């Protein structure tokens, strides 16, 4: 394993070159056999507990740039670009399943000996984090899941297009149909889908997302990774037995914070109650006006709940602000 720091002024690595780096962040590339992961780091205060942030489908480590600064006094945080997303190239084995992404996270934590960590995941990243916490409890101190992609009997209508991408040839067809769309049009469409109120997106955040989309569209593997990852999510929704994500959730030992948005068009608000009853040591934060990415829309509220979870886990007193 090798790791190379990339300060904000560096343009040395082609994969990280086009990726925006916020003040206080740096990027590093972690090389593992058959796998290269881009990691966005925000060093916390001395003695801060290690944390790892895992983004959702179509996202990247930038999705955590609003939350990470709010926790840097208590967490020493890394945000990973899952294989094929952000500035991480696809894995050598082509595995973009939830299990494959979970193995990548485990390999990263094992290689850098950072565990146990406070593990945070959104959407697909929430499913990945759930699996990691279930199969490797030694790596997870607490678990925070923002709109986790756990199987639903009635999938949200807005999520159907993502499921359709899993069909053979669908991604190729979509690439042709949307070939004339600009990066800004794509990003604004994603905001309308993922935010409860797209107006809450900052100008800086919008610009960063557009720049990242422009970069991703130039990647030769963009549509292949999109299709394979969509298939991975559909597969995870249909697995039975011990591999079923709800069965995995039952096995999680770490104290768990569940964050759900009342305006989430991709993960149903209805699953919040089931999730709270399934995880052994769970608390629930509901944000009625939030969409699918509460850590981007309402980072202050999510940060307060995470702080309380950490304080309670470390025995510094119990509060009730994270329950609703």
N, C-alpha and C positions, 0 to 999 in steps of 0.2 A: 504494500500500500504506500502510495506517495501522496503528498498534499502540497499544493502550491498556492501561496497567498497572492491575491490580485488586488492591490489597493485601487482606489477610485480613479487614479490618474493613469493606470496601466491599460495598454491596448495590446498586450502581448499575446493573449490567447484568443483565437478566432471565435470560439464558442461563447466566451464571456464578453467579447468586445462590444456587441450590440446591446448588452443588458444594462439597464439603468441601475446605478448604485446610489442609494440614498445616503445622506450625511450620517456618519457613524457606522455604516455598513462596509463590509469588504466581502469579496468572493474568493472561494478557493475551489480547486478541482481535485477531487479525491479519486485516485486511480486504484481500482480493484480488478482482479482477474475477470475479464469479460464484462466489465462494468465501469463506467466513469460517471461520477455524480458531481454536479455543481452544487455548492453549498454557500448560502448567504449567511454571513455571521454578523451578529451584533453582540459585542462583548459587554457583559454586564458588570456590575460592581464586583470588586474582589470578594471571593467567597460565594458568589451567586450560584444557585443550583443550576445544573445543566438542563437545557430544554431543547426539544426538536419539534419543528413545525412542519406539517405535511399538507400540501395544497390539494385541490380537487381537480376533476376532469377539465382539461383545457386550460388549467391555471399554471401557476409557477410560484416560486418562493417569494416573488413580489407581492403576492396576495396577503402576506403577513407583515408588510412594511409599516402599516398603520398601527398594528398591535404591539409589535416587538419593542418599540421605544418606550411604551407605557409600562413595560414589565422589566426593563433592563436593570432596575435597581434590585430586583429579586431573582431574575433569571439570566443565565449566561446562554443566550439563544442562538441556535442554528436553524435555518429553514432550508430544506432540501428541494431541489428540482428532481421530481421523480424521473426515471429513465424515459427519454423521449420528449420530455417537457422542459420548458425554460431553456437553459443552456446545457442540459444533460442530453447526450446522444442516446439513441436507443440501445438497449442491452444487447450483448452479443448473441443471446439465445432467442431474441425476439419475443420474450414472454412479457406481455403487458396485462396479465391478469392481476386481480387483487392479491392473490397469493404471491405472484412474481414481484409486485411492488413491495409487499410486506417483507419478502426475503431481501430485497435491496436495502430497506430501512434497517433490518436486523444486521446485515453485513456491514453497513456504515457504522452502526453503534458498536458492534463488536470490534471492528478495525480500529476505531478511535478510542475505544475503552471509555466512552462517556456515560455509559449507563450505570445506575438507573437514571432515567431522565423524566422530566415532566413532558409528556407527549401530547401534542395538540394536532388535531386533524380536522379538515373541512371536507364535506361531501365524499368524493372518492377517497380522499385522505383520511376521512373519518372511518371508512370501512377498513382501510389499510391499517390504521392505528388500532382499531378494535382487534384485528387479527394478530398484530404484533403483541398487544397486551395479553391476549389469550394464550398464545403459544410460547411467549418468552416473558413471563411475569417478572423475571429478575431484571429486565431492562426498563421497567416502567414504574415511576414513583406515583404519578397521578396521570389521569387521562382526561383531556378536554376534547369534546366532540361537537363541532359546529355543523348542524344540519347533516349528520352522518348518513351516507348512502346505505341504509339497511333495507332489506327487502320489504316491499309493500305488495299487498294483494291487488290494490287499486293504484296503479302507477299514475302520478300526476300527468294530465294531458300535455302539459308543456314539456315533459320529459320524453314523450314519444319520439320526437325526431332523433334524439340521442340514441334511443334503442334501435331505431331504424338504421342507423349508421352501422350497426353490427351485421346487417345483411350483406352478402357478397355483392360487390359492385356498387353499393350505395354511396360510399365515400367518393368513388371516382365520378359518379353521376353528380353528386353535390358539388364537387370541385369544378365541373364544367358549368353547372347552373349558376354558381356564384363567382365565376372567374373574373367578372368585371367589378365586383364589389371592392371598395377601398378598405384599407385597414381600419379607418375611422368608422365606416359603416358597420363593419363586423363587430368592433368594440362597442359601439352604441347599442347594437342589437343584443350583445351579451349583457350589457348593463341593464337593459330593459327586462331581460329574462332573470337576472340574478339579484338585482336590487329591489327592495320593497319600494324605494323612491330613488330613481336614477339621479335625481337632482342632488343627492347627498354625495355623489362622487366629486372629489376635488379636481380642480383644473390640473394640478400636478399629477394626480393619480390617473386621470384620463390620458394625459400626454404620455406617461410611462407605459400605459397599456397599449396605446397606439404604436409606440416605438417597438414594443415587444412583439405585437402582432405583425408588423412589417417584417421584423427579423424572422419570425416563425414561418411566414408564408414563403420565404425564400429557401427554406430548408427542404431538401429533396424527400425527406421522410415524413413531412408534416401530415399528409392525408393517411398514410399507412399507419402511423402511430395513432391517429384519431380513430381509425376503424378498429384497430386491434384493442385499444383501450375500451372502446364502446362494447366490443364483444366480451372483454374481461368483466365489465360491470354486469352485463346481462347474465353471463355465466355465474357470477357470484350471487345474483338474485335467485337462481334456479337450483343451486347446489343444495343437497339434502344431507341428512346425517350430521356427523360431527363437524363437517366443513361448512354447514349453514351458518351464516353470519349471526343469526339470533342465538344459535347454540353456542357460538364462540363468545358472544356477549355475556352469556350466563357464566362463563368461565373466568371472566375478568375479575381480578382481585383488587386492582388499584382503585382508590377513590376516584369517582368519575363525575365530571361536570358535563351536562348535556345542554346545549344551547339551540333553541329552535325559534325561527321567525314566523310570525303570524301571516306574513305575506309571501312566504316561500312558495314558488311555483314549481319547484323541482322535487323537493322532499316534503311530503305532506306533514302539516302541523299535527295531524291525527296520530302520527307515530310517536309523538313525544311521550304520551302517557305509557305506551307499551315499553318504550326504551327505559323510562324511569323505573318501571317495575321489573325489567329484565336484568339490568346491571346490578350487581350485589350491593354496592355502596355508591348510590347515585343521588345527585341533586340536579334540579332542573331550573334553568333560566329561560323564561319565555319573553320574547321581545315582540310585541304585537305588530309593530310597524316595520320590522326587519324582513328582509328577503332571505336569500340563500347564503349570503356571505356576511353574516352579522359582524364578524371581526373586521370587516372593511367599512360597513355602514355605521356601526355603533361600537367602535373599538374601546371607548371608555367604559361602557357597561360590561363588555366582555372582560376587560382587564380587571375590573373590580371583582367580578365573580371568580376569576382565576386566582387572584390574590387571596381571596377567602378560602378557596380550595387548598391552596398551598399552606396557608397559615393553620388550617384545621388539620391537615395531614401531619404537619410538624408539631402539633400540640400547642399552638400559640393562641388557642381560644376558638370558640365556635361563634359564627355569626349567622344571620338568616337572610342576608341580602341576595344570595344566589338562588333562593327558592321562590317559586311562584306557582 
